């Protein structure tokens, strides 16, 4: 199944911008762990930045401990505030864009930084948080940190939006390509039918005319079954999906028409269990294979033979077999399912409709003849294709 734009997952944590951290599905424990990793990384960088900017002789390692504590407290406050605000405001903070997002982020960061610095100093050195935060220098430092963190998260969220937009565009392009592939496969099928049907039409009408005088009952039967075939073909050409029952009806009408002309040289059986008759497949998927079995298998054989269409469940697939007792593989009658379309085009059509879930195989029968086996996924319908007006 193809990814649609609406299925692009939102960014659950800033670390998901790094592909490594997208390996695990989002959850509260995972996001909390990611917050600790994120906050610790910021603490390491802020400690280094403080050493560079302050230059008061205090070593990096002395600054690292309290900075890691305060950074993780700030991160925990931001994490908790984000979760609660999204729940209380029905996800508005996650959906907000532009100035509202900036103002909300700065307010959340400001409160989180003040609380983190106050409680961090209380836990690390026992300093009174209210007295500490009343210091204008600490207030200015807190404001700078809050603005920096808010700007950083805004940039992260903006990058996430761009990533989501790219994912949506990629999904849309994949859908367009898949749709184009389906339309191309169907166009090739229609072209094939346009080549085959006139010959079948002319031959059938010529046979009806030849039978009207000597065998009027046969002529009537042939004409009736030909009408059934045309009706089924027209219905299939205008449908997006078909069932095995409708395809079997079409193929039976087609073979009945041929049987009047070929007589005892053509025998056929259709063995589809009741539980599979409503199984949905792409329209006109089986008929080109049956036509190929007649044209390249039974017609070249003097005594003719038999065609068998069968279906059964094999694991999580439905196995459709079109077998014949014709001449088999040889240079005089090369097998090409669908006449000139070829086995590769049949595979291409299956790929465009089912992806990698379907396959087609060409098997040699003993003592003679061939079998074309189509393996279609049991619980997956063919991808919807445009109907032909």
N, C-alpha and C positions, 0 to 999 in steps of 0.2 A: 504494500500500500504506500501512495506517495504522500509526503508531508505537505500540508496546506498552510497558507499564511497564518490562519487562525491558530495553528498548533505550535507556533514558535514559542518556546517557554520564556517567561520573563526572567530577568536577572534576579536571582535570589540573594546573591552576596557579591560584593565587589571583586573578591578573589576569582569568581567564575570568568572574569575576563581572561584569565590565564587558562589555556586548554587543560592543563594537568588537573586543575581543581574542578573541572566539569565531569570528571569520571564518576563521581558519586552523586546519587540523587539528593535533592534538597530535603532537609529535615531540620527541625529545631536544634537537636544535638549537633548535627553537622555544621549548621550556620553559627552556633555558639563557638565551636572549635575554630572555625574559620575566623571569627571575630577575635579570638585570642591570638591566632597567628598574625592577623592583620595589625592588631594593636601592638603586639610585641615588635613587629617590624618597624612601625612608626616610632615606638619608644627608642629603638636602637638608633634610628636616624635623627630623632630629636635630641638625644643625648650628644651625638656627634656635632649637631648644629649648635647646641648650647656651648660646647667647648670652644668652637671656632669663634662664636660671636661674643661671648662673655669675657673670656681670657682673664679669669680671676685666679688662675693657678690650680683650680680643682681638677683632678684627673677625670678622664673619661669614665673609668671604672667606678669611681665614686659617684658620678652622676647617673650611671646606668641603672642602678637599683631603684631609686625613687622614680626615675623617669619611666621605667617599665611598669611599676606599680600604678602610677598616675595614668599612664597611657591605657593600661588595661581597664582601669576603673572608668575612664572616659569612654572607651570602646564598649564596655558593658552597659553604660548609661545610654549610649547612642543605640545599641542593639535593642535594649529593652524599650526605649522610647519609640523606635521605629516599629517594633512589633505591636506595641499597645496602640499607637496612633493609627496604624493601618487597620487594626481591628475596630477601634472606636469610631473611626471616620470612614469605615467601609472601603478601605483601600485608596482613599483620595491621595495621601502622600506619595504612593507609588505611581499614581496616574498623573500627578501634577507636572506641569511643564513651565519653563520660563521663570518669570519673576516670582510667582507664588512658590515654586519649588525652592528658589534661592532663599527667600525670606523664611520659609519653614525650616530649611536646613540650618540657616544661621541661628535661628531661635533655639532649635534642638541642640546644635553644637555649643552655643553659648551656655545654656543651662548645664549640659553634660560636662563641659570643661571646668566650669566653676565648681560643680560638685566633685568632679574627679580630683582637681587640685586640692580642694579643701580636705576631703577625706583621705586623699593620698598622704598629705603632710601630717594629718592626725595619726594615721596608722604607722607612718615611717618614723616620725620624730616626736609625736605627741603634741604638735603645735595646735593652738586653738584655731579651728578653721574660720570662725567669724572674724577674729582679729587679723588673721592672715589675709583674708579676702578683702578686708577694709583698706589694705595697703594699696595705694594708687599704682605703684609699680607692678604689684601682682595682678591688679585689675587690667592694666595695659597689656601685660604678658598674656593673661588669659584671653583677652579680646583678640590679640594677634593669633594665638593658637587656634581659637575658635574660628576665626575668619579663614585661616590656612586650611584647617580640617574641612570646613564647609566648602571651600573652593576645590579641594582635592576630591571630595565625594561628588561634588557637582560635575567635575570633569569625568569621574568614573561613570556616573550615571549617564552622562552625555555619550560617552564611548559605548555604553551598553545599549543606548537607544540606536546608535549608528549600527551596532552589531545586529540588533533585532531587525532594523530596516533592511540591512543586507540579506539577512536570512529570509525575510519576507520576499524580497526581490528574487533571490535565488530560487525559492520555492515556486514563485510565479513563473519564472523562466522554465523551470523543470516541468511544470504543468503544461505550459505552452508547447514545449518540445514533445512531451508525451502525447498531447492532443494531436499535434502535427503528425507524429508517427502513426497514431491510430487512423487518422484520416488518410494518410498515404497508403496504409495497408488496405483500408476499405476501398480506396480508389483503384488499387491494383486488382482487388477482387471484382469490382464492377467492370473493369476493363476485361478481365478474364471472362466474365459472364457475357459481356457484349460480343466476345469472339466466339464463344461456344454456342450460345443459345440460337443464333441464326441458323447454324448448321443443323442443330437438333430440330429446330422448327421446320426447316425445309424438308429434311429427311422424313420427319413424322408426317407432315402433310402429304408428301409424295407417297408414302406407304398407305395412308388412308385412302387416297385416290385410287391406288392400285388394288385395294381390297374391296372397294365399294361394289364392284360387279361380282367377282367370284365368291367373296366371303363378307357379305354385308354385316353380319353379327360381329365378326372380328374388327371390321372397320369402325362400327359403332363403339365397341369396347375400347379400342385404341383412342378414339376421339374423346370419349368420356374421361379416360385416365389422363389424357393430355390436358384437358380442361382442368382437371384436379391439380395437375402439376403446375400449370400456369397460375392458378389461383394461389397455391401454396408459395410459389416463387415470388409473386407480387406482394403477398403478405410479409414474407421474410425480408424482402428488400426494403420495406418501410418500417421495420421493427429494429429496436436497439438490442433486444435480446430474444432468444428463442428457447424452447424447451426441447429435450430429447424426443418427446412425443411428436411435436410439430415437425422436427427434422426427419424423424422416421416416416411420418406421413408423406412429406415431400419426396424422400428417397424412394419410398414404395411406389408412388405414382410414377416417378421417373423410370424405375426398373420395370414396371408393368407395361409402359409404353414400349420400352426396348424389347421386352419379352415377346410382344406380338411380332416384331420384326425378326428377332433371333430365334424364336421358337424354343425347341428343346436344347438349343445351345446355351441358353441362359437359365440358370437356377439361382434363386436367392433366398436368404433367410434373414430376418431381423429379430435378434434375441436381446431385448431390453427388458429387465425386470420392472415390475410395476413401481417399486419404490424409487426407481431412477428416472421414470418417465417425465417427472416435473423438474428434473435437474436442468438448470439454466446454462445455456452456452451461447456463443456468438452465432448469429444467423448465417446460414450457408457455409458453415465451417466444414461439414462432412461431405457435402455433395461433390465438390471438386475431387475429393479422394476417391469416391465411388466412380465418378466418371473416368478417372484415370485407370482404375482397376478394369473397367470395361474396355476402354480404348487400347490400353497397352498390355492387358493381361488376357482377357477372354477373346476379344475380336481377332487377334492374330492366330488363335488356336483353332484348328479345324473343328474339333468336337466341342469347342466352347468350354464351359465350366460353371463354377458356382461362386457367388459373392455372399459373404456373411458379415453383417454388421452386428456387433455384440457390445455389451457394456456391463461392467461390474466394478465393485469397489475394491481397490487394492490399497490398504493402509489409509492414508489421508488424501488419496487421489481417486478419481474415477477414470478407469481405463476404458477407452473406446477403441475398438479394433475393427478395421475394415480388411477382411481377408479374402483372397481369391485363390482359385486353383488354376490360374492362367499359366502363361509361358514363363513367368519368373524373370529374373535378371538375365538379359543378354543384349548383345550389341544391336540386334535388329529391333528390339522393343524396349528402349531405355525407360525406366520408371521416372515419371515427373508428375507428382501429385498436382492436380489442377491443370492438366495439359501442359501449356508452355510456362506456367508460373514456376514450377519446380519445388522440390522439397525445401530448399532454403527459404523461399517466400512463405511457405506454410509455417515454418519455424518463426519467421519474422512476424507474421500475423499473430501467432500465439504469444510471442514476446511482447508485442504492443498491447495485447489485451490482458495478459495475465502476469507479465513480468517474468521473473525467473521461476515462478511457481509451476509452469507448464512446460511440457517437452513433447517432441514427436520422434518416433523411432521407425526405421524401415527394417523389417525382419523378413528373412527368406524362409518360406514354408518347405516342409518335406512331405511328399516327394516333389511337389511343384507349387508354383505360385508365390505370392508375396502377402505380407501383412503390414499395414501401416497402423501403428499404435500411438494414440494421443493420450497423454497423461494430464488430466486437468485437475486442479485443486478442488477438493470435495466441498469445502466450506467457503469458497470465494467465487463471487460472480465475476464475469468478464467486465473490464472497465467499460463504462458507458461510452458509446460511440454515437456520433451524430446520425440521425435518421436521414434517409435519402428521400426527397420529395417525389 
